Amino acid sequence: MGVDAVLYRQISAGGSRRRPAYVSIEVVADPQDVLLGLLARVRGGGRTPLLDRVDPLGELSVDTDRMSQLLADLRCLAEVARAPAEADHIRRLARLARRCAERRDTEIRFEGD
């Protein structure tokens, strides 16, 4: 259930015809739909343009170049967090985003059910 955030690292660049291969290196699981609940409070308000694209049934890939936008979106979510579990989830997502920003060969995928 929920939308998990998964940090992937590229392990091969692939040839001209092959897609790069990735391996999962860290997961921020969301079995209680905390992220979706937070997004419901801000969606469509223009404050979280990147996270507004999270699909509870699909996947959203966010590469290293967009980590500053992701962190800005997470700060907006922190402003509407009401419960300690929500604030904790945002902190874990921000830590994942900062870790991703440190390496060019990583990306975060928000993976729905």
BAFI-3210 file (N, C-alpha, C; in Angstrom, 3 decimals, decimal comma, padded with zeros to 6 digits):
// residues 113
n [1|2|3|4|5|6|7|8|9|10|11|12|13|14|15|16|17|18|19|20|21|22|23|24|25|26|27|28|29|30|31|32|33|34|35|36|37|38|39|40|41|42|43|44|45|46|47|48|49|50|51|52|53|54|55|56|57|58|59|60|61|62|63|64|65|66|67|68|69|70|71|72|73|74|75|76|77|78|79|80|81|82|83|84|85|86|87|88|89|90|91|92|93|94|95|96|97|98|99|100|101|102|103|104|105|106|107|108|109|110|111|112|113]
n.u [000,828|000,277|002,664|005,839|009,123|011,981|015,414|017,563|020,537|022,585|023,965|025,069|025,858|024,875|024,607|024,393|021,885|020,756|019,018|019,988|020,981|019,681|019,981|018,271|018,921|018,051|015,022|012,130|009,496|005,889|003,480|001,185|000,049|000,909|002,282|000,511|-001,701|-000,685|-000,139|-002,710|-003,621|-002,265|-002,216|-002,506|-002,362|-000,172|002,147|003,679|004,900|006,376|005,885|003,151|002,805|002,988|001,825|-000,533|-000,866|001,124|004,410|006,886|009,781|012,567|015,285|018,740|019,200|016,826|016,588|016,741|014,301|012,600|013,277|012,371|009,621|009,135|009,617|007,371|005,399|006,060|005,115|002,391|002,140|000,666|000,801|003,138|004,069|003,771|005,573|007,941|008,025|008,385|010,904|012,468|012,145|013,357|015,981|016,622|016,458|018,551|020,692|020,546|021,128|023,828|025,121|025,649|024,785|022,362|018,824|015,506|012,632|009,207|007,060|004,017|001,206]
n.v [-001,191|002,371|004,922|004,250|005,572|005,143|004,868|004,655|003,401|003,779|001,043|000,220|001,690|000,813|-000,160|001,392|000,556|-000,430|000,106|001,931|000,079|-000,333|-000,436|-000,952|000,950|002,078|002,372|004,245|003,312|003,420|002,299|003,193|005,209|007,849|009,844|010,246|011,263|013,692|014,936|015,240|017,396|019,570|019,419|020,699|023,334|024,659|024,773|022,525|021,466|019,346|017,047|016,969|015,423|012,815|009,550|007,426|004,900|004,509|005,361|007,740|009,163|010,818|012,624|013,364|016,046|017,322|017,385|019,640|020,894|018,874|018,858|021,424|021,098|019,207|020,755|022,400|020,480|019,850|022,030|021,587|019,322|017,453|015,468|013,597|011,309|012,089|014,244|012,859|011,129|012,942|013,960|011,647|011,296|013,662|013,231|011,084|012,388|014,263|012,497|011,396|013,660|013,899|012,247|011,674|009,426|008,483|008,171|008,974|007,092|007,346|005,013|003,680|001,541]
n.w [000,000|-000,333|-001,357|-002,039|-001,572|-003,376|-003,468|-006,106|-007,621|-010,429|-012,098|-014,448|-017,546|-019,886|-023,354|-026,625|-027,326|-025,087|-022,042|-019,097|-016,191|-012,912|-009,325|-006,298|-003,421|-001,069|000,796|001,514|002,952|002,769|004,114|005,392|003,918|004,334|002,857|000,686|002,056|003,009|000,565|-000,435|000,978|-000,102|-002,843|-006,109|-005,373|-006,272|-004,824|-004,568|-007,079|-008,209|-006,567|-006,899|-009,068|-008,301|-008,562|-007,252|-008,279|-010,064|-011,238|-010,434|-011,506|-010,198|-010,951|-010,092|-010,740|-010,083|-007,361|-005,666|-006,152|-005,243|-002,511|-001,827|-002,255|-000,260|002,013|001,929|002,386|004,992|006,348|006,493|007,921|010,514|012,412|014,440|013,046|010,402|010,177|010,705|008,511|006,406|007,110|006,725|003,961|003,050|003,897|002,244|-000,230|000,021|000,150|-002,406|-003,917|-003,610|-005,394|-008,829|-010,133|-009,244|-008,511|-007,422|-007,094|-006,915|-006,059|-006,701|-005,852]
ca.u [000,000|000,985|003,668|007,178|010,208|013,091|016,644|018,237|021,860|022,859|025,096|025,680|025,361|024,230|025,102|023,555|020,531|020,284|018,736|020,834|020,470|019,688|019,772|017,678|019,870|017,357|013,578|011,292|008,195|004,745|002,310|000,022|-000,373|001,217|002,594|-000,711|-002,516|-000,094|-000,321|-004,121|-003,816|-001,604|-002,271|-003,189|-002,160|000,997|003,294|004,453|004,712|006,973|005,146|001,782|002,811|003,020|000,664|-000,645|-000,884|002,201|005,780|007,463|011,234|013,131|016,737|019,567|019,057|015,590|016,543|016,455|012,845|011,987|013,463|011,473|008,275|009,054|009,475|005,959|004,652|006,346|004,274|001,024|002,181|-000,064|001,119|004,562|004,373|003,900|006,842|009,000|008,067|008,980|012,343|013,108|012,179|014,361|017,290|016,801|016,714|019,917|021,608|020,494|021,773|025,282|025,680|025,044|024,310|021,208|017,529|014,459|011,369|008,031|006,420|002,696|000,801]
ca.v [000,000|003,637|005,247|004,138|006,311|004,209|005,434|003,739|003,768|003,182|000,129|000,118|002,708|000,162|000,183|002,346|000,028|-000,893|001,108|001,748|-000,810|000,301|-001,280|-000,246|001,012|002,479|002,527|004,851|002,685|004,197|001,416|003,871|006,286|009,158|010,799|010,579|012,128|015,033|015,508|015,607|018,719|020,648|019,180|021,678|024,693|025,239|024,831|021,289|021,071|018,043|016,007|016,903|014,429|011,464|008,756|006,311|003,631|004,502|005,635|009,035|009,166|012,145|012,493|014,195|017,460|017,877|017,210|020,912|021,076|017,904|019,347|022,568|020,526|018,573|021,832|022,798|019,434|019,949|023,097|021,107|018,097|017,624|014,391|013,238|010,337|012,838|014,972|011,867|010,650|014,011|013,966|010,503|011,598|014,711|012,590|010,325|013,360|014,789|011,418|011,324|014,852|013,763|011,387|011,858|008,152|008,037|008,798|008,507|006,741|007,228|003,837|003,371|000,124]
ca.w [000,000|-000,276|-002,355|-001,468|-002,214|-003,492|-004,016|-007,022|-008,129|-011,728|-012,005|-015,765|-018,466|-021,019|-024,686|-027,353|-027,443|-023,787|-021,009|-017,914|-015,147|-011,594|-008,163|-005,162|-002,308|000,159|000,614|002,540|002,731|003,242|004,146|005,982|003,004|004,929|001,792|-000,059|002,906|002,981|-000,772|-000,591|001,589|-000,842|-004,291|-006,940|-004,879|-006,905|-003,912|-004,680|-008,479|-008,492|-005,859|-007,423|-010,144|-007,737|-008,945|-006,309|-009,003|-011,046|-010,806|-010,778|-011,327|-009,946|-011,049|-009,218|-011,097|-009,538|-005,903|-004,986|-006,241|-004,343|-001,135|-001,649|-002,110|001,063|003,013|001,904|003,066|006,428|006,894|006,706|008,735|011,771|013,350|014,482|011,991|009,148|010,223|010,602|007,124|005,605|007,429|006,065|002,529|002,838|004,027|001,012|-001,303|000,188|-000,232|-003,866|-004,479|-003,486|-006,439|-010,149|-010,672|-008,461|-008,714|-006,517|-007,754|-006,071|-006,636|-006,181|-005,853]
c.u [000,869|001,932|005,019|008,145|011,430|014,269|017,330|019,594|022,069|024,082|025,735|025,036|024,636|024,864|024,170|022,110|019,943|020,034|019,686|020,169|020,636|019,490|019,212|018,687|019,238|015,888|012,992|009,881|007,081|003,486|001,045|-000,482|-000,152|001,466|001,340|-001,634|-002,003|-000,327|-001,760|-004,393|-003,249|-001,765|-003,073|-003,022|-000,942|002,243|004,198|004,359|005,291|006,160|003,687|001,671|002,901|001,705|000,569|-000,668|000,273|003,550|006,199|008,950|011,715|014,638|017,451|019,388|017,817|015,479|016,262|014,960|012,129|012,105|012,558|010,031|008,106|008,949|008,024|005,087|004,857|005,463|002,848|000,972|001,523|000,356|002,615|004,951|004,539|005,230|008,021|009,140|008,720|010,483|013,069|013,184|013,234|015,771|017,609|017,140|018,120|020,950|021,674|021,255|023,300|025,922|024,928|024,418|023,111|019,939|016,575|013,234|010,285|007,165|005,100|002,396|000,567]
c.v [001,251|003,827|005,222|004,992|005,406|004,929|004,360|004,311|003,044|002,269|-000,148|001,145|002,088|000,593|001,162|001,872|-000,397|000,276|000,885|000,803|-000,123|-000,757|-000,407|-000,239|001,491|002,720|003,263|004,355|003,541|003,335|002,080|005,046|007,685|010,196|011,205|011,475|013,555|015,703|015,935|016,999|019,860|020,550|020,259|023,111|025,383|025,268|023,614|020,736|019,700|016,920|015,918|015,834|012,990|010,765|007,554|004,934|003,502|004,780|007,022|008,973|010,602|012,003|013,505|015,685|018,111|017,734|018,514|021,209|020,116|018,367|020,551|022,081|019,904|019,615|022,322|021,750|019,510|021,006|022,624|019,820|018,363|016,617|014,105|012,239|011,030|013,582|014,020|011,366|011,692|014,083|012,819|010,710|012,651|014,134|011,789|011,259|013,950|013,748|011,292|012,487|014,753|012,986|011,591|010,577|007,605|008,740|008,236|008,231|006,627|006,155|003,542|001,890|-000,388]
c.w [000,000|-001,435|-001,662|-002,260|-002,194|-004,143|-004,841|-007,429|-009,448|-011,599|-013,353|-016,676|-019,643|-022,326|-025,353|-027,449|-026,109|-022,848|-019,848|-016,916|-013,803|-010,518|-007,040|-004,015|-001,000|-000,161|001,805|002,233|003,340|003,271|004,692|005,137|003,584|003,839|001,032|000,753|002,925|001,630|-001,016|-000,029|000,746|-002,354|-005,004|-006,492|-005,466|-006,042|-004,021|-006,104|-008,816|-007,844|-006,287|-008,514|-009,627|-008,051|-008,006|-006,975|-009,987|-010,429|-011,289|-010,478|-011,192|-009,953|-010,168|-009,487|-010,492|-008,017|-005,170|-005,030|-005,309|-002,889|-000,851|-001,468|-000,728|002,176|003,068|002,592|004,575|007,089|007,184|007,530|010,082|012,835|013,339|013,384|010,635|009,098|010,073|009,170|006,219|005,870|006,733|004,548|002,212|002,943|002,770|-000,152|-001,190|-000,193|-001,750|-004,506|-004,453|-004,627|-007,745|-010,690|-009,891|-008,901|-007,676|-007,365|-006,693|-006,733|-005,940|-006,279|-007,253]
res [m|g|v|d|a|v|l|y|r|q|i|s|a|g|g|s|r|r|r|p|a|y|v|s|i|e|v|v|a|d|p|q|d|v|l|l|g|l|l|a|r|v|r|g|g|g|r|t|p|l|l|d|r|v|d|p|l|g|e|l|s|v|d|t|d|r|m|s|q|l|l|a|d|l|r|c|l|a|e|v|a|r|a|p|a|e|a|d|h|i|r|r|l|a|r|l|a|r|r|c|a|e|r|r|d|t|e|i|r|f|e|g|d]
***
